[in-house]
């Protein structure tokens, strides 16, 4: 004889009783693009991201790599690192450690921000991060201009 849970689906355990996990096996390939219910727009995890969110993450990654490249060029020309933590990395482990830490910290930070991009304040933080790196890129271009024109850097 069948149990009441097997014959009446209303008595079965509700699979939605648990919150959506941080990462599911369907991350990046699943169907979750938003909340399950009407009105769920914040504080949710998703499997798929908007083109704007992906563009921000790729943009920050690209600008971070450019920052690293231009910093190494600047250091090889006799300049110094402005970030005290990265300056310590350079003095401790040289350029190799600097590059590894720079890339690893950027990737870890972007991963955390991307996972939580639908949480309150995270998208503005990601946008702010992009703008900061864009400003750093402009500063590197200014330093390169001074170096090429003999402006004395």
C-alpha positions as CSV (number, residue, x, y, z in Angstrom):
1,X,0.0,0.0,0.0
2,X,1.3,3.5,-0.9
3,X,2.0,6.0,1.7
4,X,0.0,9.3,1.8
5,X,3.0,11.2,0.5
6,X,3.3,9.1,-2.6
7,X,-0.4,9.5,-3.5
8,X,-0.9,13.1,-2.6
9,X,1.9,15.4,-3.8
10,X,0.7,18.2,-1.4
11,X,1.9,16.1,1.5
12,X,5.5,15.6,0.1
13,X,8.4,17.6,1.4
14,X,8.5,21.0,-0.4
15,X,11.7,21.2,-2.4
16,X,11.5,25.0,-2.2
17,X,11.8,25.0,1.6
18,X,15.5,25.4,1.3
19,X,17.1,28.6,0.0
20,X,18.8,28.5,-3.4
21,X,22.4,27.4,-2.9
22,X,25.3,29.8,-3.6
23,X,26.7,27.6,-6.3
24,X,24.7,24.8,-8.0
25,X,25.9,22.2,-10.5
26,X,24.2,24.3,-13.1
27,X,26.2,27.5,-12.5
28,X,26.7,29.4,-15.8
29,X,24.6,26.8,-17.7
30,X,21.4,26.6,-15.7
31,X,18.1,28.5,-16.1
32,X,18.1,30.7,-13.0
33,X,18.2,34.3,-14.4
34,X,16.2,35.8,-11.6
35,X,14.1,35.1,-8.6
36,X,11.6,32.2,-8.5
37,X,8.7,34.4,-7.5
38,X,7.3,37.7,-8.7
39,X,9.1,40.6,-6.9
40,X,12.3,38.7,-6.2
41,X,15.0,40.9,-7.6
42,X,17.5,41.3,-4.8
43,X,19.4,39.0,-2.5
44,X,19.2,36.0,-4.9
45,X,21.7,33.7,-6.5
46,X,21.5,33.1,-10.2
47,X,23.1,30.8,-12.7
48,X,23.0,33.2,-15.7
49,X,24.1,36.8,-15.7
50,X,23.0,39.8,-17.7
51,X,25.3,41.1,-20.5
52,X,26.0,44.2,-18.4
53,X,27.1,42.1,-15.4
54,X,29.4,40.0,-17.6
55,X,30.8,43.1,-19.3
56,X,31.6,44.7,-15.9
57,X,33.5,41.6,-14.8
58,X,35.4,41.2,-18.0
59,X,36.2,44.9,-18.1
60,X,37.6,44.9,-14.5
61,X,39.7,41.8,-15.3
62,X,41.1,43.4,-18.5
63,X,41.8,46.7,-16.8
64,X,43.5,44.8,-13.9
65,X,45.7,42.9,-16.3
66,X,46.6,46.2,-18.1
67,X,47.4,47.7,-14.7
68,X,49.7,44.9,-13.9
69,X,51.5,45.1,-17.3
70,X,51.9,48.9,-17.1
71,X,53.1,48.7,-13.5
72,X,55.8,46.2,-14.5
73,X,56.8,48.5,-17.4
74,X,56.9,51.4,-15.0
75,X,58.9,49.5,-12.4
76,X,61.4,48.4,-15.0
77,X,61.9,52.0,-16.0
78,X,62.8,52.9,-12.4
79,X,59.3,53.8,-11.0
80,X,57.7,52.5,-7.8
81,X,54.5,50.8,-6.8
82,X,51.9,53.1,-5.2
83,X,49.9,50.4,-3.5
84,X,51.7,49.6,-0.2
85,X,50.5,45.9,-0.1
86,X,51.7,45.3,-3.7
87,X,54.9,47.2,-3.0
88,X,55.5,44.8,-0.1
89,X,54.8,41.8,-2.5
90,X,57.4,43.2,-4.9
91,X,60.0,43.7,-2.2
92,X,59.3,40.2,-0.7
93,X,59.0,38.0,-3.8
94,X,59.8,40.1,-6.8
95,X,57.8,40.6,-9.9
96,X,56.8,36.9,-10.1
97,X,55.0,37.0,-6.8
98,X,53.6,40.4,-7.7
99,X,52.0,39.1,-10.9
100,X,50.7,35.9,-9.2
101,X,49.1,37.8,-6.3
102,X,47.7,40.5,-8.6
103,X,46.0,38.0,-10.9
104,X,44.9,35.7,-8.1
105,X,43.4,38.4,-5.9
106,X,41.6,39.9,-8.9
107,X,40.1,36.6,-10.0
108,X,39.0,35.7,-6.4
109,X,37.5,39.1,-5.9
110,X,35.7,39.1,-9.2
111,X,34.4,35.6,-8.6
112,X,32.9,36.6,-5.2
113,X,31.4,39.8,-6.7
114,X,29.9,37.9,-9.7
115,X,28.3,35.2,-7.4
116,X,26.7,37.9,-5.3
117,X,25.9,40.4,-8.1
118,X,22.2,40.3,-7.4
119,X,22.7,41.2,-3.8
120,X,22.2,44.7,-2.5
121,X,25.1,47.1,-3.2
122,X,27.2,44.6,-5.1
123,X,26.4,45.8,-8.7
124,X,27.2,49.4,-7.7
125,X,30.4,48.1,-6.0
126,X,31.4,46.3,-9.2
127,X,30.6,49.4,-11.3
128,X,32.8,51.5,-8.9
129,X,35.6,49.0,-9.1
130,X,35.5,49.2,-12.9
131,X,35.6,53.0,-12.7
132,X,38.6,52.9,-10.3
133,X,40.5,50.6,-12.7
134,X,39.6,52.9,-15.6
135,X,41.0,55.8,-13.7
136,X,44.2,53.8,-13.0
137,X,44.4,53.0,-16.7
138,X,44.2,56.7,-17.5
139,X,46.9,57.5,-15.0
140,X,49.1,54.8,-16.6
141,X,48.5,56.4,-20.0
142,X,49.5,59.8,-18.5
143,X,52.7,58.3,-17.1
144,X,53.5,56.7,-20.5
145,X,52.9,60.1,-22.2
146,X,55.3,61.8,-19.8
147,X,57.9,59.1,-20.4
148,X,57.6,59.3,-24.2
149,X,57.6,63.1,-24.3
150,X,60.5,63.3,-21.8
151,X,58.3,64.9,-19.2
152,X,60.3,63.3,-16.5
153,X,58.8,60.3,-14.8
